[in-house]
Amino acid sequence: MTLYRVIQAKSFPAVRVGRRLFIPSQALDDMAAAAIASGGVVDAAEWRPAQAAG
C-alpha cells in the first residue's frame, strides 16, 4: 500500500491506463541503482527519482 500512496501523492512516477498502474522501467532501474550504491535497501516512500535533464 505504501507504493500506492506515494503514487497517489505524485511522489513516484506512474502512468494509469484504465484501472492499471504502470511504473516506468527506468524508475525501477534508478531505484535499484540507488540501493546498490547505498549498500542497503531503498524505501519507496522516501525515494525520489532524479529529475530528467533538459
PDB file with one MODEL, atoms N, CA, C and O in Angstrom:
MODEL        1
ATOM      1  N   MET A   1       0.807  -1.198   0.000  1.00  0.00           N
ATOM      2  CA  MET A   1       0.000   0.000   0.000  1.00  0.00           C
ATOM      3  C   MET A   1       0.853   1.266   0.000  1.00  0.00           C
ATOM      4  O   MET A   1       0.410   2.307  -0.486  1.00  0.00           O
ATOM      5  N   THR A   2       2.062   1.190   0.535  1.00  0.00           N
ATOM      6  CA  THR A   2       2.907   2.382   0.583  1.00  0.00           C
ATOM      7  C   THR A   2       3.173   2.921  -0.810  1.00  0.00           C
ATOM      8  O   THR A   2       3.100   4.130  -1.031  1.00  0.00           O
ATOM      9  N   LEU A   3       3.478   2.045  -1.748  1.00  0.00           N
ATOM     10  CA  LEU A   3       3.756   2.492  -3.110  1.00  0.00           C
ATOM     11  C   LEU A   3       2.521   3.147  -3.723  1.00  0.00           C
ATOM     12  O   LEU A   3       2.641   4.155  -4.419  1.00  0.00           O
ATOM     13  N   TYR A   4       1.366   2.602  -3.482  1.00  0.00           N
ATOM     14  CA  TYR A   4       0.137   3.221  -3.985  1.00  0.00           C
ATOM     15  C   TYR A   4      -0.047   4.625  -3.408  1.00  0.00           C
ATOM     16  O   TYR A   4      -0.478   5.537  -4.114  1.00  0.00           O
ATOM     17  N   ARG A   5       0.279   4.800  -2.124  1.00  0.00           N
ATOM     18  CA  ARG A   5       0.144   6.120  -1.503  1.00  0.00           C
ATOM     19  C   ARG A   5       1.098   7.135  -2.115  1.00  0.00           C
ATOM     20  O   ARG A   5       0.697   8.268  -2.380  1.00  0.00           O
ATOM     21  N   VAL A   6       2.356   6.754  -2.346  1.00  0.00           N
ATOM     22  CA  VAL A   6       3.301   7.729  -2.912  1.00  0.00           C
ATOM     23  C   VAL A   6       2.981   8.017  -4.373  1.00  0.00           C
ATOM     24  O   VAL A   6       3.239   9.122  -4.850  1.00  0.00           O
ATOM     25  N   ILE A   7       2.430   7.057  -5.086  1.00  0.00           N
ATOM     26  CA  ILE A   7       1.978   7.315  -6.456  1.00  0.00           C
ATOM     27  C   ILE A   7       0.807   8.297  -6.421  1.00  0.00           C
ATOM     28  O   ILE A   7       0.759   9.232  -7.219  1.00  0.00           O
ATOM     29  N   GLN A   8      -0.128   8.090  -5.507  1.00  0.00           N
ATOM     30  CA  GLN A   8      -1.286   8.971  -5.370  1.00  0.00           C
ATOM     31  C   GLN A   8      -0.856  10.397  -5.015  1.00  0.00           C
ATOM     32  O   GLN A   8      -1.481  11.364  -5.449  1.00  0.00           O
ATOM     33  N   ALA A   9       0.209  10.519  -4.229  1.00  0.00           N
ATOM     34  CA  ALA A   9       0.713  11.832  -3.814  1.00  0.00           C
ATOM     35  C   ALA A   9       1.611  12.458  -4.884  1.00  0.00           C
ATOM     36  O   ALA A   9       2.203  13.514  -4.661  1.00  0.00           O
ATOM     37  N   LYS A  10       1.709  11.808  -6.039  1.00  0.00           N
ATOM     38  CA  LYS A  10       2.535  12.298  -7.156  1.00  0.00           C
ATOM     39  C   LYS A  10       4.020  12.367  -6.792  1.00  0.00           C
ATOM     40  O   LYS A  10       4.757  13.188  -7.338  1.00  0.00           O
ATOM     41  N   SER A  11       4.460  11.502  -5.865  1.00  0.00           N
ATOM     42  CA  SER A  11       5.855  11.468  -5.453  1.00  0.00           C
ATOM     43  C   SER A  11       6.624  10.325  -6.091  1.00  0.00           C
ATOM     44  O   SER A  11       7.830  10.200  -5.878  1.00  0.00           O
ATOM     45  N   PHE A  12       5.958   9.501  -6.858  1.00  0.00           N
ATOM     46  CA  PHE A  12       6.591   8.369  -7.527  1.00  0.00           C
ATOM     47  C   PHE A  12       5.996   8.280  -8.924  1.00  0.00           C
ATOM     48  O   PHE A  12       4.781   8.392  -9.088  1.00  0.00           O
ATOM     49  N   PRO A  13       6.849   8.078  -9.945  1.00  0.00           N
ATOM     50  CA  PRO A  13       6.339   8.086 -11.320  1.00  0.00           C
ATOM     51  C   PRO A  13       5.478   6.861 -11.632  1.00  0.00           C
ATOM     52  O   PRO A  13       5.866   5.727 -11.353  1.00  0.00           O
ATOM     53  N   ALA A  14       4.329   7.106 -12.204  1.00  0.00           N
ATOM     54  CA  ALA A  14       3.443   6.028 -12.643  1.00  0.00           C
ATOM     55  C   ALA A  14       2.453   6.599 -13.642  1.00  0.00           C
ATOM     56  O   ALA A  14       2.127   7.786 -13.620  1.00  0.00           O
ATOM     57  N   VAL A  15       1.986   5.722 -14.516  1.00  0.00           N
ATOM     58  CA  VAL A  15       1.002   6.109 -15.523  1.00  0.00           C
ATOM     59  C   VAL A  15      -0.194   5.187 -15.350  1.00  0.00           C
ATOM     60  O   VAL A  15      -0.039   3.967 -15.294  1.00  0.00           O
ATOM     61  N   ARG A  16      -1.363   5.754 -15.268  1.00  0.00           N
ATOM     62  CA  ARG A  16      -2.577   4.946 -15.153  1.00  0.00           C
ATOM     63  C   ARG A  16      -3.182   4.764 -16.541  1.00  0.00           C
ATOM     64  O   ARG A  16      -3.427   5.727 -17.267  1.00  0.00           O
ATOM     65  N   VAL A  17      -3.414   3.502 -16.884  1.00  0.00           N
ATOM     66  CA  VAL A  17      -4.087   3.150 -18.128  1.00  0.00           C
ATOM     67  C   VAL A  17      -5.277   2.292 -17.718  1.00  0.00           C
ATOM     68  O   VAL A  17      -5.133   1.141 -17.309  1.00  0.00           O
ATOM     69  N   GLY A  18      -6.450   2.888 -17.842  1.00  0.00           N
ATOM     70  CA  GLY A  18      -7.637   2.200 -17.342  1.00  0.00           C
ATOM     71  C   GLY A  18      -7.529   2.098 -15.827  1.00  0.00           C
ATOM     72  O   GLY A  18      -7.370   3.109 -15.142  1.00  0.00           O
ATOM     73  N   ARG A  19      -7.614   0.889 -15.311  1.00  0.00           N
ATOM     74  CA  ARG A  19      -7.501   0.673 -13.869  1.00  0.00           C
ATOM     75  C   ARG A  19      -6.099   0.244 -13.466  1.00  0.00           C
ATOM     76  O   ARG A  19      -5.824   0.070 -12.279  1.00  0.00           O
ATOM     77  N   ARG A  20      -5.213   0.073 -14.433  1.00  0.00           N
ATOM     78  CA  ARG A  20      -3.859  -0.411 -14.147  1.00  0.00           C
ATOM     79  C   ARG A  20      -2.876   0.731 -13.981  1.00  0.00           C
ATOM     80  O   ARG A  20      -3.010   1.785 -14.604  1.00  0.00           O
ATOM     81  N   LEU A  21      -1.889   0.506 -13.134  1.00  0.00           N
ATOM     82  CA  LEU A  21      -0.794   1.444 -12.956  1.00  0.00           C
ATOM     83  C   LEU A  21       0.459   0.845 -13.571  1.00  0.00           C
ATOM     84  O   LEU A  21       0.786  -0.318 -13.331  1.00  0.00           O
ATOM     85  N   PHE A  22       1.152   1.641 -14.360  1.00  0.00           N
ATOM     86  CA  PHE A  22       2.408   1.216 -14.962  1.00  0.00           C
ATOM     87  C   PHE A  22       3.510   2.117 -14.428  1.00  0.00           C
ATOM     88  O   PHE A  22       3.386   3.341 -14.429  1.00  0.00           O
ATOM     89  N   ILE A  23       4.586   1.494 -13.972  1.00  0.00           N
ATOM     90  CA  ILE A  23       5.739   2.228 -13.464  1.00  0.00           C
ATOM     91  C   ILE A  23       6.831   2.135 -14.517  1.00  0.00           C
ATOM     92  O   ILE A  23       7.164   1.037 -14.963  1.00  0.00           O
ATOM     93  N   PRO A  24       7.396   3.270 -14.924  1.00  0.00           N
ATOM     94  CA  PRO A  24       8.451   3.238 -15.940  1.00  0.00           C
ATOM     95  C   PRO A  24       9.632   2.378 -15.482  1.00  0.00           C
ATOM     96  O   PRO A  24      10.064   2.469 -14.333  1.00  0.00           O
ATOM     97  N   SER A  25      10.140   1.558 -16.372  1.00  0.00           N
ATOM     98  CA  SER A  25      11.243   0.670 -16.017  1.00  0.00           C
ATOM     99  C   SER A  25      12.471   1.461 -15.585  1.00  0.00           C
ATOM    100  O   SER A  25      13.252   0.982 -14.763  1.00  0.00           O
ATOM    101  N   GLN A  26      12.655   2.668 -16.128  1.00  0.00           N
ATOM    102  CA  GLN A  26      13.798   3.488 -15.735  1.00  0.00           C
ATOM    103  C   GLN A  26      13.726   3.855 -14.253  1.00  0.00           C
ATOM    104  O   GLN A  26      14.756   3.927 -13.584  1.00  0.00           O
ATOM    105  N   ALA A  27      12.530   4.086 -13.742  1.00  0.00           N
ATOM    106  CA  ALA A  27      12.367   4.401 -12.319  1.00  0.00           C
ATOM    107  C   ALA A  27      12.805   3.219 -11.458  1.00  0.00           C
ATOM    108  O   ALA A  27      13.457   3.405 -10.431  1.00  0.00           O
ATOM    109  N   LEU A  28      12.450   2.005 -11.874  1.00  0.00           N
ATOM    110  CA  LEU A  28      12.867   0.811 -11.137  1.00  0.00           C
ATOM    111  C   LEU A  28      14.369   0.609 -11.232  1.00  0.00           C
ATOM    112  O   LEU A  28      15.008   0.244 -10.245  1.00  0.00           O
ATOM    113  N   ASP A  29      14.948   0.846 -12.421  1.00  0.00           N
ATOM    114  CA  ASP A  29      16.396   0.739 -12.590  1.00  0.00           C
ATOM    115  C   ASP A  29      17.121   1.742 -11.701  1.00  0.00           C
ATOM    116  O   ASP A  29      18.132   1.409 -11.083  1.00  0.00           O
ATOM    117  N   ASP A  30      16.603   2.979 -11.635  1.00  0.00           N
ATOM    118  CA  ASP A  30      17.202   4.018 -10.801  1.00  0.00           C
ATOM    119  C   ASP A  30      17.101   3.654  -9.321  1.00  0.00           C
ATOM    120  O   ASP A  30      18.034   3.891  -8.553  1.00  0.00           O
ATOM    121  N   MET A  31      15.977   3.083  -8.930  1.00  0.00           N
ATOM    122  CA  MET A  31      15.797   2.690  -7.533  1.00  0.00           C
ATOM    123  C   MET A  31      16.761   1.558  -7.170  1.00  0.00           C
ATOM    124  O   MET A  31      17.344   1.558  -6.086  1.00  0.00           O
ATOM    125  N   ALA A  32      16.924   0.604  -8.072  1.00  0.00           N
ATOM    126  CA  ALA A  32      17.866  -0.494  -7.837  1.00  0.00           C
ATOM    127  C   ALA A  32      19.300   0.036  -7.750  1.00  0.00           C
ATOM    128  O   ALA A  32      20.075  -0.406  -6.902  1.00  0.00           O
ATOM    129  N   ALA A  33      19.651   0.977  -8.621  1.00  0.00           N
ATOM    130  CA  ALA A  33      20.996   1.566  -8.591  1.00  0.00           C
ATOM    131  C   ALA A  33      21.228   2.304  -7.272  1.00  0.00           C
ATOM    132  O   ALA A  33      22.324   2.241  -6.714  1.00  0.00           O
ATOM    133  N   ALA A  34      20.219   2.994  -6.775  1.00  0.00           N
ATOM    134  CA  ALA A  34      20.342   3.701  -5.501  1.00  0.00           C
ATOM    135  C   ALA A  34      20.554   2.708  -4.355  1.00  0.00           C
ATOM    136  O   ALA A  34      21.337   2.978  -3.444  1.00  0.00           O
ATOM    137  N   ALA A  35      19.874   1.579  -4.390  1.00  0.00           N
ATOM    138  CA  ALA A  35      20.040   0.560  -3.355  1.00  0.00           C
ATOM    139  C   ALA A  35      21.442  -0.026  -3.406  1.00  0.00           C
ATOM    140  O   ALA A  35      22.066  -0.248  -2.369  1.00  0.00           O
ATOM    141  N   ILE A  36      21.934  -0.277  -4.607  1.00  0.00           N
ATOM    142  CA  ILE A  36      23.278  -0.832  -4.760  1.00  0.00           C
ATOM    143  C   ILE A  36      24.319   0.174  -4.276  1.00  0.00           C
ATOM    144  O   ILE A  36      25.264  -0.188  -3.575  1.00  0.00           O
ATOM    145  N   ALA A  37      24.140   1.437  -4.654  1.00  0.00           N
ATOM    146  CA  ALA A  37      25.097   2.479  -4.267  1.00  0.00           C
ATOM    147  C   ALA A  37      25.135   2.683  -2.750  1.00  0.00           C
ATOM    148  O   ALA A  37      26.195   2.939  -2.181  1.00  0.00           O
ATOM    149  N   SER A  38      23.981   2.568  -2.104  1.00  0.00           N
ATOM    150  CA  SER A  38      23.936   2.774  -0.658  1.00  0.00           C
ATOM    151  C   SER A  38      24.305   1.510   0.106  1.00  0.00           C
ATOM    152  O   SER A  38      24.570   1.556   1.308  1.00  0.00           O
ATOM    153  N   GLY A  39      24.321   0.371  -0.603  1.00  0.00           N
ATOM    154  CA  GLY A  39      24.636  -0.888   0.053  1.00  0.00           C
ATOM    155  C   GLY A  39      23.517  -1.388   0.941  1.00  0.00           C
ATOM    156  O   GLY A  39      23.741  -2.220   1.820  1.00  0.00           O
ATOM    157  N   GLY A  40      22.324  -0.892   0.722  1.00  0.00           N
ATOM    158  CA  GLY A  40      21.204  -1.284   1.569  1.00  0.00           C
ATOM    159  C   GLY A  40      19.913  -1.359   0.805  1.00  0.00           C
ATOM    160  O   GLY A  40      19.888  -1.680  -0.383  1.00  0.00           O
ATOM    161  N   VAL A  41      18.845  -1.061   1.499  1.00  0.00           N
ATOM    162  CA  VAL A  41      17.505  -1.119   0.940  1.00  0.00           C
ATOM    163  C   VAL A  41      17.014   0.308   0.724  1.00  0.00           C
ATOM    164  O   VAL A  41      17.280   1.191   1.540  1.00  0.00           O
ATOM    165  N   VAL A  42      16.304   0.529  -0.368  1.00  0.00           N
ATOM    166  CA  VAL A  42      15.727   1.843  -0.644  1.00  0.00           C
ATOM    167  C   VAL A  42      14.235   1.764  -0.350  1.00  0.00           C
ATOM    168  O   VAL A  42      13.538   0.883  -0.854  1.00  0.00           O
ATOM    169  N   ASP A  43      13.757   2.684   0.462  1.00  0.00           N
ATOM    170  CA  ASP A  43      12.351   2.740   0.827  1.00  0.00           C
ATOM    171  C   ASP A  43      11.584   3.493  -0.260  1.00  0.00           C
ATOM    172  O   ASP A  43      11.892   4.653  -0.536  1.00  0.00           O
ATOM    173  N   ALA A  44      10.610   2.868  -0.868  1.00  0.00           N
ATOM    174  CA  ALA A  44       9.848   3.500  -1.962  1.00  0.00           C
ATOM    175  C   ALA A  44       9.158   4.771  -1.509  1.00  0.00           C
ATOM    176  O   ALA A  44       8.979   5.692  -2.307  1.00  0.00           O
ATOM    177  N   ALA A  45       8.764   4.843  -0.242  1.00  0.00           N
ATOM    178  CA  ALA A  45       8.076   6.036   0.257  1.00  0.00           C
ATOM    179  C   ALA A  45       9.019   7.228   0.387  1.00  0.00           C
ATOM    180  O   ALA A  45       8.571   8.374   0.367  1.00  0.00           O
ATOM    181  N   GLU A  46      10.312   6.972   0.518  1.00  0.00           N
ATOM    182  CA  GLU A  46      11.280   8.050   0.713  1.00  0.00           C
ATOM    183  C   GLU A  46      12.105   8.331  -0.527  1.00  0.00           C
ATOM    184  O   GLU A  46      12.696   9.406  -0.631  1.00  0.00           O
ATOM    185  N   TRP A  47      12.165   7.410  -1.461  1.00  0.00           N
ATOM    186  CA  TRP A  47      12.996   7.548  -2.662  1.00  0.00           C
ATOM    187  C   TRP A  47      12.350   8.520  -3.635  1.00  0.00           C
ATOM    188  O   TRP A  47      11.136   8.493  -3.835  1.00  0.00           O
ATOM    189  N   ARG A  48      13.157   9.370  -4.235  1.00  0.00           N
ATOM    190  CA  ARG A  48      12.677  10.307  -5.245  1.00  0.00           C
ATOM    191  C   ARG A  48      13.492  10.107  -6.503  1.00  0.00           C
ATOM    192  O   ARG A  48      14.718  10.030  -6.434  1.00  0.00           O
ATOM    193  N   PRO A  49      12.840  10.020  -7.658  1.00  0.00           N
ATOM    194  CA  PRO A  49      13.579   9.846  -8.912  1.00  0.00           C
ATOM    195  C   PRO A  49      14.382  11.103  -9.249  1.00  0.00           C
ATOM    196  O   PRO A  49      13.992  12.218  -8.903  1.00  0.00           O
ATOM    197  N   ALA A  50      15.505  10.899  -9.925  1.00  0.00           N
ATOM    198  CA  ALA A  50      16.312  12.036 -10.381  1.00  0.00           C
ATOM    199  C   ALA A  50      15.528  12.779 -11.442  1.00  0.00           C
ATOM    200  O   ALA A  50      14.809  12.171 -12.234  1.00  0.00           O
ATOM    201  N   GLN A  51      15.667  14.086 -11.456  1.00  0.00           N
ATOM    202  CA  GLN A  51      14.976  14.899 -12.458  1.00  0.00           C
ATOM    203  C   GLN A  51      15.666  14.731 -13.805  1.00  0.00           C
ATOM    204  O   GLN A  51      16.894  14.706 -13.884  1.00  0.00           O
ATOM    205  N   ALA A  52      14.876  14.618 -14.853  1.00  0.00           N
ATOM    206  CA  ALA A  52      15.410  14.489 -16.206  1.00  0.00           C
ATOM    207  C   ALA A  52      16.066  15.800 -16.619  1.00  0.00           C
ATOM    208  O   ALA A  52      15.533  16.882 -16.371  1.00  0.00           O
ATOM    209  N   ALA A  53      17.214  15.688 -17.245  1.00  0.00           N
ATOM    210  CA  ALA A  53      17.903  16.895 -17.721  1.00  0.00           C
ATOM    211  C   ALA A  53      17.195  17.424 -18.948  1.00  0.00           C
ATOM    212  O   ALA A  53      16.688  16.650 -19.761  1.00  0.00           O
ATOM    213  N   GLY A  54      17.158  18.728 -19.086  1.00  0.00           N
ATOM    214  CA  GLY A  54      16.549  19.264 -20.290  1.00  0.00           C
ATOM    215  C   GLY A  54      15.766  20.448 -20.119  1.00  0.00           C
ATOM    216  O   GLY A  54      15.214  20.969 -21.088  1.00  0.00           O
TER     217      GLY A  54
ENDMDL
END
